Amino acid sequence: MRSRLSLAFIASFLAFAHVAQAQATLADPLAGGLIAGDYLRISGGLVSPINPQGSLRDWSRGSTINVMWENWQPGSGGVGSTGFGIGIGYTLLPLDQQRFVSDFTPPSGGQTSSATATRAGILEVMTNLRIRIPSPFVMPSVSLGFGFMDWRPGQIHYTTTTNPQPQSAQQQHRSGLELAIGGGLDKAIVDRWALFAEALYAYGFTSFGQGLATPGGTCSANGCDVLRNTSVGIIRGGLRVRMGR
């Protein structure tokens, strides 16, 4: 009799544990199809300088790509309200030729008549905290990021009214901590696949270095790029894929 009761107790306990585990992995009806687990976000979009200062003023809107791993833990209703992610992104910004030609004063005299450049690059390595807002059909979220920004302007080639031979100038490479805040929408489409779009504001504390410099390192712009930070707006979208089972 006791053995039968023991077996019944063990069977009931195992059944309860199985149900509890299944409930943890079921989709929350207010999570837009999100369940607990690991995800990979792959996205592309546009980056625009916002209130640019220093050397960032000479560059215009460009394209960006981003890859992020994200984890959501189980919660009381299925999935937790907060996800944690680690990601890397890279942005290419083209030279704003009209702005550079009108603003740059050549150290050799005369006026700048034309300019070309390789694209400037922004490398971002971020940790991200995403807080979802309960919703049945889509998943709105607010995100807060903290990480590292590396700003690497391209080399600029220009000609002047007094010297038709191409000359070059190189802006200072800068890097520092980064903060980002934004919001987004996720929409599950089928099985483990979902679409998402988000908009963010990123601020890089890159306030050291100088602006346009000759090969010898002498500042030759209309004002040195001292104590300037890097602020950009980001609009991107892509796929969210659930990893594993």
N, C-alpha and C positions, 0 to 999 in steps of 0.2 A: 504493500500500500504506500509506504513511504517512498519507495523507489519510483512508483508511478507519479506521486505528487512532485517529486524532484524533477522527473523528466518533463512533466507538464509545466513546471515553473521555468525550467531552462528553455523550453520551446517558446513559451510566452515572452520571455526576455529577449530571445533572438528575433522573434517576430516584431517586437516593439522597436528594437534597434534597427531592423531593416526598414521599417516604416519611417522612423526618424531620419535615417540616411536618405531615403527616397524623397522625403519632404524637403530636405536641405538642397536637393538638386533639381526640384521641380521649378518651373518658371513662375515667378511672382507675377500675378495678373496686373500689378501696377508697376512693373519693371520693363515694359516694352519688349519682352522676350529675353531679357538678360537672366542668366542663371550663374550660380557660383562657379568659379574656375578661372583658368588663364586664357587671356585673349591677346591677339596681335592686331595692332592698328597700323595700316599702311595708307598714307595719304599724300596728296599733292595740292598745291594751291599758289596763292600770290602773297607776296610780302611788300608792304609799302612803308617807307620812312615816315614817321609821324613827328612833326615839329623838329625836323633834323637840325643838328648843330654840328659845327666843325666840319670835318671832312665828309660826314654823311650827307651833307647838303648837295654834294656833287654827284649823287647816285639816285637813280629812280627806281620805280617798282619793278620787281623781278619775280622769278618762280622759285618754289621751294618744294622739297620732298622730306617726308618724315616717317620714321618707323618707331613704334612704341610697343613694349610688352606691358600688359596690364593684368592685375589680379583682383578678383572680387571674392571675398569670403562669404560663407553662408550667414544668413541672418535669421531672425525669428520668423519671418514670413516667407523665407525662401532664399533670398540673396541680401547681403548687407547693403547699407546705403552709401558706403564709401569704397572706392577702388583706388589702388595704388599702382603707379606705372613708372617705368624708366624708358626714356626714348632718346633718339638722336635725330637731328635734322640738319639739312644743308640748304642754303639759299644763295642764289646768284643774282646780283643786281647790276644792270647795265649803267654805263656812264650817262649822266644827264649832260649831253654835249653843249646844249644851248646855255645852260646855267654855268658850266665851267668856262666856256669861251667869254661870257660876259663878266664873270667875277674874277678870274685869275689874272694876276699881274705878273708877266714874265720877269724873272730876275735880270735878263739881258736887255730889257727895255722894249718899247713898242707895245703893241696890243696882240692878244691871242686871236688868231684868225681861224684855226680849226683844231679839233682834238678827237682822238680815238683812244680806246683803252680796252684791256681785257676786263672781264667782269669781276666785280668785287664779291668776295665770299663771306658768308656768315655761318659759322659752325655752332650748333647748340647741342649741349648734352644736358638733359633735364630729368629731374624726378617730378612726378605729378600726382596730385591728390584730386580725384574726381568725386564729386558728391551728386548723386542722382536725385531727381525730383520725381516722386511717384506719379505715374501717368499710365493709362492702359494701352495706348496705341503706339506712342513714341516715348523715348526716354530723354527728357531734358536733363541737362547736367550743368554744374558749375565747376570749373577746374582752377586749381592754384598750382603753379609750377615754380620750382627753385632749381638753379643749376649754374651752368658755365656758358659764357658766350665768347666766341673768338671772331673778331672783326678783322678781315684781311683784304684791304683795297687792292684793286688791280693797278698795274703800272699804266700811267697816262702818257701818251705821245701827242705832242702839239707843235704847231708852227706859229710864227709871229709875223707881223707886218714888216718887221725889219730883218727877219732872217727866215728864208723859206726852207732851210734845212730842219728836219724833224728833231725836236728836243724831247726830253722825257723828265717826268717828275714822279716820285713815289710817295704816297701817303703812308702815314705811320700805321703799322700793325698794332692792334690793341686787343686786350682781352680782360675779362673780369666776371664777377658774379652776375647772375640774371634772375629776375623775377618776372613771372607771367601770370595773367589772370584772364579768364574768358568763360564762354558758355557754348554749349553745343546741343545737337539733337542726334539721337541714334534711332534707327528704324530696322527692326529685324525683317529679313526678306524670306529666307528659307533655311531650315536646319541650323547650322552653326554660323551662317553668314548674315551680316548686317551692314547697312550703309550708315555713314555718319557725316556730319558737317559741323564745323565749329569756327568761331571767331575769337581771336586772342589779342591782347596787348602785351608786348614783351619789352622789358626795360633792362638794358645791360649796363652795369656799372663799370664802363670802360674809360673812366676819366683820367687817363694818363697817356703820355705821348704827345706828339705834335702833328700838325697837318701836313700840307705840301712841303716836301723837303727836297733839296738838291741831293745828288749822290753823296756829298760831303756831310749832309745832315743839317744844313742851315735852313731854317723855316723861311719859305719864300712865298707864302700865300698872303692874302690881305689881312690876315690875323691868324696867329698860331692856334692850333687845335688843342688848347690846354684846358683841362677840367671839363671835358665834354663826354656825355654819356650817349648810348645808342638806344633809341626807342623806335620800335616798328610795330605795325599792325599786321596781323596774319589772318587770312581767310583760307581754309583748306577743307578738303573732304576726301573720303575714301572708303575703304572696306575695314570692317571689324570681323575677325575670324576667331572662333573659339578653338583653342588648342586642346589636344588630348581627347578623351572620351566625352 
